[in-house]
Amino acid sequence: MFTDFTATDRWTGKQIHCLYQALVVAIATRHADAVDIKFLADGRPVSVALPHPAWVEYHKRTGKLITDSLAKEIAGHYLKTALESGEGLGREMYSLTVEETLKHLDGVVAGVETPMASAR
């Protein structure tokens, strides 16, 4: 859903094609306690940093794990929301808090559950 998508930039109305490119453990690359999810947004690199404590908090709350696939979806959901709300392409890196990460995780899960519910 959110590894290859199009978002409409709020300010320009331009369609921006976003494509997942890589998942990088940020401890190794920039000594951060996060996982960087890298996208190309109209060919420009944009990373969304998800904090490692979000994995722990989500497991504590639900008993479930954030998988690599789910992390990519969370980051893509955030990026689409950021573009469509006007945060734009001005930055190369967006760093989320634990609560922001879990909020976007909820958005991904709600998007997945909605079509199933309507099919019943």
C-alpha positions in Angstrom: 0.0 0.0 0.0 2.6 2.6 1.0 5.8 1.2 -0.6 4.9 2.5 -4.1 2.3 5.3 -4.0 1.4 8.8 -5.3 0.6 11.7 -3.0 -0.7 15.1 -3.9 1.4 18.0 -2.6 -0.9 20.3 -0.7 0.8 23.5 -1.8 1.5 22.8 -5.5 -1.2 20.2 -6.3 1.5 18.2 -8.0 1.4 14.4 -7.9 4.5 13.1 -6.3 5.5 9.4 -6.9 7.0 7.8 -3.8 8.9 4.5 -4.0 10.4 2.6 -1.1 14.1 2.1 -1.6 15.8 0.8 1.6 15.5 0.0 5.2 18.6 0.9 7.2 19.3 0.4 10.9 20.4 3.9 11.8 22.6 2.8 14.7 25.2 1.7 12.1 24.9 4.7 9.8 24.3 7.7 12.0 24.5 6.4 15.6 20.7 6.9 16.2 18.3 4.6 18.0 16.1 4.3 15.0 15.4 2.6 11.7 15.6 4.8 8.6 13.1 4.0 5.8 14.3 5.5 2.6 12.0 6.5 -0.2 12.5 8.2 -3.5 10.0 11.0 -3.8 10.0 12.1 -7.5 13.6 10.9 -7.6 14.7 12.8 -4.5 15.9 10.7 -1.5 13.7 11.2 1.6 14.1 9.1 4.8 11.6 8.6 7.6 13.3 7.6 10.9 11.2 5.4 13.2 12.5 5.2 16.8 13.5 1.7 18.1 11.5 2.3 21.4 8.3 2.2 19.2 8.9 -1.5 18.6 9.2 -2.1 22.4 6.1 0.0 23.2 4.0 -1.6 20.5 4.9 -5.1 21.8 4.1 -4.0 25.3 0.7 -2.7 24.3 -0.3 -5.4 22.0 2.0 -8.4 22.3 2.6 -8.1 18.5 5.8 -7.2 16.6 6.5 -4.5 14.1 8.0 -6.4 11.2 10.2 -4.9 8.5 7.2 -4.9 6.1 5.0 -3.1 8.6 7.8 -0.5 9.3 7.9 0.3 5.6 4.1 0.8 5.6 4.2 3.0 8.7 6.9 5.2 7.1 5.1 5.4 3.8 1.8 6.3 5.6 3.6 9.1 7.4 5.3 10.4 4.2 2.0 10.4 2.3 0.3 12.2 5.2 3.2 14.7 5.4 3.0 15.6 1.7 -0.7 15.9 1.6 -0.9 18.0 4.8 1.7 20.5 3.5 4.9 19.4 5.2 6.3 19.0 1.7 9.5 17.8 0.3 11.7 20.4 2.0 13.6 17.9 4.1 15.6 14.8 3.4 14.9 13.3 6.9 11.7 13.1 9.0 12.2 11.8 12.5 9.1 10.5 14.2 8.4 10.1 17.9 7.2 6.9 19.5 3.6 8.2 19.6 3.7 9.4 16.0 5.0 6.0 14.9 2.2 4.2 16.7 -0.4 6.7 15.3 0.7 6.0 11.8 0.8 2.3 12.5 -2.8 2.6 13.6 -3.5 4.4 10.3 -1.9 1.5 8.3 -3.9 -1.1 10.2 -7.2 0.9 9.9 -6.6 1.1 6.1 -6.0 -2.6 5.8 -9.1 -3.5 8.0 -11.5 -1.1 6.2 -11.8 -3.0 2.9 -12.2 -6.3 4.8 -15.0 -4.9 6.9 -16.9 -3.5 3.9 -16.6 -6.9 2.1 -18.7 -8.6 4.8 
